[in-house]
């Protein structure tokens, strides 16, 4: 019985130490994860700001008809039609030549 009373405080202290060790490891892991998440948030805020600036620029460059068409597509849920930006043209397709060289 005397031996048992002596072991209880020793075991209790060992358990507390192990709990503190686990707690410190968990806190370290949580701090690391928080830092990673803070960096991701920072990157997302920067990306969002960039996209907002791009969106505002595109709004200023779009014609009222294009804006109305886009709003209508958003309301109906249909995908936006793909069109080329104004001022860009595709070269006409080159017809295949009939002969392989000059004719005699």
Backbone bond lengths (Angstrom), bond angles and torsions (degrees), N, CA, C in turn:
res aa  C-N    CA-C-N  psi(-1)  N-CA   C-N-CA  omega(-1)  CA-C   N-CA-C  phi
1 X - - - 1.443 - - 1.533 110.59 -
2 X 1.320 115.53 -40.31 1.451 120.50 179.76 1.521 110.20 -63.60
3 X 1.296 116.30 -39.29 1.460 121.55 179.42 1.536 110.60 -64.84
4 X 1.292 116.93 -40.05 1.461 121.71 179.72 1.525 110.79 -63.54
5 X 1.311 118.53 -42.42 1.464 122.37 178.90 1.521 110.49 -63.89
6 X 1.297 117.37 -33.36 1.459 121.55 -179.65 1.530 110.75 -72.46
7 X 1.339 118.37 -34.97 1.461 122.47 -177.05 1.520 113.31 -76.42
8 X 1.289 118.02 -30.56 1.463 120.54 -176.57 1.523 112.63 -57.72
9 X 1.325 121.10 -50.54 1.467 119.44 178.88 1.538 112.28 -64.24
10 X 1.312 117.17 -35.23 1.461 120.43 179.52 1.533 109.55 -66.21
11 X 1.304 117.10 -45.73 1.463 120.95 178.62 1.527 110.81 -65.26
12 X 1.296 117.36 -41.61 1.468 121.35 179.38 1.533 109.77 -60.43
13 X 1.334 116.54 -44.38 1.462 120.77 178.86 1.530 110.95 -63.67
14 X 1.315 117.92 -40.14 1.471 121.59 178.70 1.527 110.62 -65.17
15 X 1.314 117.04 -40.42 1.461 121.02 178.15 1.524 109.56 -64.93
16 X 1.320 118.95 -43.18 1.468 122.01 178.64 1.525 111.07 -61.19
17 X 1.336 115.71 -42.49 1.467 119.06 178.77 1.524 111.16 -61.72
18 X 1.317 115.86 -43.28 1.464 119.48 179.31 1.525 111.14 -65.84
19 X 1.305 117.19 -39.19 1.456 120.34 176.78 1.526 110.82 -63.49
20 X 1.326 116.76 -41.54 1.459 119.92 177.42 1.530 110.90 -63.84
21 X 1.313 117.15 -38.95 1.460 121.14 178.59 1.531 110.75 -63.86
22 X 1.326 116.55 -45.82 1.462 120.96 177.93 1.532 110.06 -62.31
23 X 1.315 115.56 -42.69 1.465 120.48 -180.00 1.527 110.70 -61.80
24 X 1.331 117.27 -43.48 1.466 119.13 -179.64 1.520 111.35 -67.03
25 X 1.333 118.12 -37.63 1.469 120.68 176.52 1.529 110.99 -64.33
26 X 1.316 116.52 -42.37 1.463 120.11 178.20 1.526 111.23 -64.08
27 X 1.313 117.03 -42.88 1.463 120.42 179.59 1.526 110.44 -63.15
28 X 1.321 117.01 -39.54 1.462 120.63 178.19 1.532 110.19 -62.88
29 X 1.338 116.39 -46.16 1.466 120.48 179.48 1.519 111.12 -62.74
30 X 1.319 117.09 -40.17 1.464 121.20 179.35 1.519 109.99 -65.33
31 X 1.332 117.94 -42.77 1.468 121.02 178.81 1.522 111.04 -61.16
32 X 1.336 116.12 -42.38 1.466 119.36 177.70 1.526 110.99 -61.27
33 X 1.317 116.05 -44.88 1.468 120.17 -179.68 1.529 110.75 -64.34
34 X 1.325 117.00 -38.77 1.460 120.64 178.29 1.525 109.83 -61.97
35 X 1.318 117.97 -41.85 1.466 121.19 178.85 1.522 111.32 -63.05
36 X 1.329 116.74 -42.21 1.460 120.67 178.07 1.525 110.12 -62.70
37 X 1.318 116.59 -44.43 1.463 120.63 -179.82 1.527 111.85 -66.40
38 X 1.331 117.26 -37.60 1.468 120.16 176.46 1.521 110.36 -61.33
39 X 1.320 116.77 -42.11 1.467 120.67 179.20 1.528 110.43 -64.99
40 X 1.324 117.04 -42.05 1.467 120.49 178.05 1.526 110.52 -63.09
41 X 1.317 117.41 -41.34 1.464 121.06 178.56 1.518 109.90 -62.42
42 X 1.327 116.28 -43.91 1.463 120.64 179.29 1.528 110.36 -59.81
43 X 1.334 116.97 -45.42 1.467 120.92 179.14 1.525 111.36 -63.65
44 X 1.327 116.84 -40.34 1.468 120.48 179.84 1.526 111.64 -67.73
45 X 1.321 117.15 -36.80 1.467 120.37 177.31 1.517 109.63 -64.59
46 X 1.341 116.53 -43.53 1.467 120.23 178.45 1.527 110.89 -63.04
47 X 1.327 116.92 -43.56 1.465 121.17 179.40 1.528 110.37 -63.85
48 X 1.324 116.48 -41.93 1.466 121.16 178.97 1.527 110.57 -61.59
49 X 1.316 116.22 -43.48 1.465 120.39 178.99 1.527 110.55 -62.33
50 X 1.323 115.77 -43.24 1.465 120.48 178.85 1.532 110.62 -62.07
51 X 1.323 116.63 -43.71 1.459 120.30 -179.49 1.530 111.49 -67.81
52 X 1.336 117.45 -35.34 1.459 120.08 176.66 1.525 110.89 -64.74
53 X 1.335 116.67 -41.36 1.460 120.12 177.70 1.530 110.25 -63.45
54 X 1.333 115.77 -43.59 1.467 119.95 178.70 1.525 110.38 -62.95
55 X 1.317 116.86 -42.05 1.462 121.54 179.43 1.528 110.57 -61.81
56 X 1.331 116.48 -44.68 1.466 119.94 179.23 1.524 111.15 -63.23
57 X 1.322 116.78 -40.56 1.455 120.21 177.84 1.528 110.46 -62.71
58 X 1.335 116.59 -45.25 1.462 119.83 -179.77 1.532 111.30 -64.09
59 X 1.321 116.66 -35.41 1.463 119.71 177.64 1.526 110.95 -64.18
60 X 1.328 116.33 -39.14 1.460 118.72 -179.80 1.524 111.65 -71.36
61 X 1.331 117.40 -28.68 1.462 120.53 -178.49 1.530 112.93 -86.30
62 X 1.324 117.19 -19.72 1.462 120.46 -177.17 1.530 110.34 -78.37
63 X 1.311 113.97 146.67 1.460 118.98 176.56 1.533 109.26 -76.64
64 X 1.331 117.42 160.06 1.466 119.84 177.47 1.539 112.12 -58.00
65 X 1.336 116.54 -34.56 1.466 119.76 178.87 1.527 110.72 -65.93
66 X 1.328 116.39 -41.32 1.465 119.67 179.09 1.523 111.05 -65.06
67 X 1.328 116.78 -41.33 1.464 120.31 178.00 1.516 111.44 -63.27
68 X 1.333 116.80 -41.86 1.464 120.56 179.18 1.528 110.33 -64.51
69 X 1.325 116.14 -42.01 1.469 120.16 178.89 1.524 110.10 -63.48
70 X 1.307 116.90 -42.21 1.462 120.73 179.42 1.522 111.14 -63.65
71 X 1.335 117.36 -43.50 1.465 121.08 178.25 1.529 110.91 -61.66
72 X 1.335 116.21 -39.80 1.463 120.01 178.92 1.523 110.54 -64.65
73 X 1.310 116.78 -40.21 1.471 120.26 178.96 1.521 111.04 -66.15
74 X 1.321 116.90 -37.26 1.461 119.83 177.64 1.517 111.23 -64.05
75 X 1.333 116.68 -39.46 1.458 120.71 -178.07 1.526 111.74 -71.03
76 X 1.328 117.43 -35.52 1.463 119.91 -179.08 1.519 111.77 -85.61
77 X 1.318 116.68 -16.63 1.454 119.77 179.76 1.514 113.51 82.07
78 X 1.316 117.29 8.68 1.458 119.38 179.18 1.519 109.21 -81.70
79 X 1.327 117.19 150.40 1.460 119.75 179.98 1.518 110.57 -67.89
80 X 1.327 117.26 147.10 1.463 119.28 -179.87 1.516 110.82 -67.02
81 X 1.319 114.52 144.15 1.461 120.05 178.27 1.516 108.12 -72.52
82 X 1.315 116.66 140.10 1.452 119.88 179.37 1.509 108.36 -88.30
83 X 1.314 115.23 120.32 1.450 121.35 177.57 1.506 108.30 -129.17
84 X 1.316 115.71 158.82 1.443 119.36 177.42 1.513 108.85 -80.46
85 X 1.344 116.60 146.43 1.460 118.95 176.35 1.516 110.49 -61.82
86 X 1.333 115.16 152.75 1.454 119.75 179.88 1.520 109.41 -62.70
87 X 1.345 115.01 144.19 1.447 119.65 177.69 1.519 114.00 89.70
88 X 1.318 117.52 -5.55 1.461 119.40 177.91 1.508 108.55 -112.08
89 X 1.291 115.79 137.47 1.455 120.58 177.57 1.508 108.54 -130.41
90 X 1.295 114.83 150.20 1.454 119.10 175.54 1.516 107.98 -93.52
91 X 1.332 117.22 140.90 1.462 118.16 177.64 1.527 109.53 -67.54
92 X 1.337 116.91 148.45 1.455 119.00 179.20 1.523 109.67 -65.77
93 X 1.308 114.72 151.30 1.465 119.98 179.77 1.527 109.07 -66.17
94 X 1.310 115.21 136.27 1.459 120.40 179.72 1.525 108.94 -82.69
95 X 1.319 117.92 127.53 1.465 119.01 178.07 1.526 109.08 -70.29
96 X 1.307 114.85 148.27 1.458 119.99 178.24 1.516 108.87 -70.35
97 X 1.334 116.64 137.18 1.465 119.06 -178.81 1.518 109.99 -75.96
98 X 1.311 115.55 146.70 1.460 120.49 -176.90 1.511 111.91 -76.87
99 X 1.300 116.56 -41.34 1.463 119.55 -177.08 1.508 110.61 -105.23
100 X 1.351 115.62 166.52 1.439 118.78 -179.48 1.526 111.29 -94.35
101 X 1.308 118.43 -6.79 1.452 119.97 -178.85 1.499 109.24 -167.27
102 X 1.338 116.85 -168.78 1.482 119.12 179.42 1.519 110.47 -67.23
103 X 1.311 113.42 147.62 1.467 118.79 -179.97 1.512 109.30 -89.84
104 X 1.303 116.35 150.30 1.467 120.12 -178.53 1.479 113.19 -95.07
